[in-house]
Amino acid sequence: MKRRRWFVMAAALMAVLIGPADRVRASERGPGETGLATVYAARFQGKRTASGERYDRNGLTAAHKTLPFGTRVKVTRVDNGKSVVVRVNDRGPHPAGRVVDMSSAAAARLGMRGNPMARVRVEVLPPATRPR
């Protein structure tokens, strides 16, 4: 019985210290990261993303290496100042220097038509508040 109580107490303490698995780390909430953004290739339309949902090039979604699925981020193109808010639903991009892969719709809002790559700043947004 003592061993079981100790295990329950240890598990509860770890849960409090670590927090929910989908919480964004404080370092990722900071000022943001800058790098290259790319656009998903058209051949991925309808394919499953790492989160399990299907890629929709008309949705405002993106792939990021480490941010939890569902995280909303503001992506701002550095050279023209245009911004878009996207939801992370996939993993990637994998080449060095790239920070985010975006859907075609998100890239279009940044003025990336005809240019599949642009320098951007990615900032994590606070979780949306639920209505009471």
N, C-alpha and C positions, 0 to 999 in steps of 0.2 A: 504493500500500500504506500509506504514512504517513497519507494522508487517511482511509482506511478505519479504521485503528487509532485515529485521533483521534476519529472519529465514534463508534466502539464505546465508547471511554473516556468521552466526553461523555454518551452515553446511559446508561451504567452510573452515572455520578455523579448524573445527574438522577434516576434511579430511586431511588437511596439517599436523596437530599435530599428528594424529593417523597413517596416511600413509596407504598404501594398506594392505588389510587383510592378504595377503599371504606373507608379508615381514617377514623374520626371525628376531626375537627379538635379540638385541645386546647380551643379556646374553646367548642365545643359540649359538651365533657365536663365543663365547669365546674359551678357550683352549679345550673344549670338555668334554665328560663325559665318565666314565669308569664303566663297569658293565658286566653282563652276556648277551650273545647273544644266541638265540635259533634258531632252524630251523623249518619252517612251517611243519606241518604234511602233509603227502602225500594226505590225504583225502580232503584237501582244493584246490587241483588242479581244475581249471576251475570255482571255486566259485567266487562270486563278493567280491571285497575288499571294504573298507569304501569309497574309492574314486570313486567307481562305475565300475572300470575296473576289468577284470577277472584275478585271480591269475594264473601266469605261472611259474612253478617251474624252468624253464630254463632261465627266465629273471633275471636281476640283480636288484631286488626290495627288499624293507623292510618295516616293520611296526615300527612306533615310536609313543610314547604317545602324543607328542605335536607339533612336527615339521610340517609345512605346507606340503600338498601334492605337489609332484614335487621337493622338496628339495633334493639336491644331498649331500650325506654324505660319508666320507671315514671311513670305518670300519677296524680297525687294530687289529689283534689277538695279545694279549700281550705276550704270551709265545713263539711264533715263528716269530713274526714281519711281517707276511703276511698281505697284505691289499687288499681291494676291494672297488670300488666306486659303491654305490647303490642309487636308487631313492626311496624316501618315497612315498608309494601309499596306505598305510593302517594304522589303529590304533592298538595299542598294543605295547608291551606285557603287560599283566596286573599283573602278580605276582611280588612281591617286589624284587628288586635287578636286574631285567632284564631291559635292556635298548633298545634292538632291537630284532625283529624277522626277519629272513632273508629267502630268497628263497633258494632252494636246490643248485642252481648254484652258488650263492654268498657264501654259506657256504662251498661248495667244494673248491672254490678258497682260502679259509682261512685254508684249510686242516682239515675240521670238519667231514669228512666221518667217520662213525662209532661212532662219539661222537656228540650228538645233542646239546651240550652246551659248550661254551668257554668264557673266560674272554676277553673282547675287549675294545677298546677305539673308541669312535664315535666323528668325527669332521665334522662340517658343512662346505661345500665348497661354495665359492662364486658362484652366479648365472652365468650360461654360457653366454658368450657374443654373440650377434647376429652378423653375417657377414653384412657388409654394402654394 
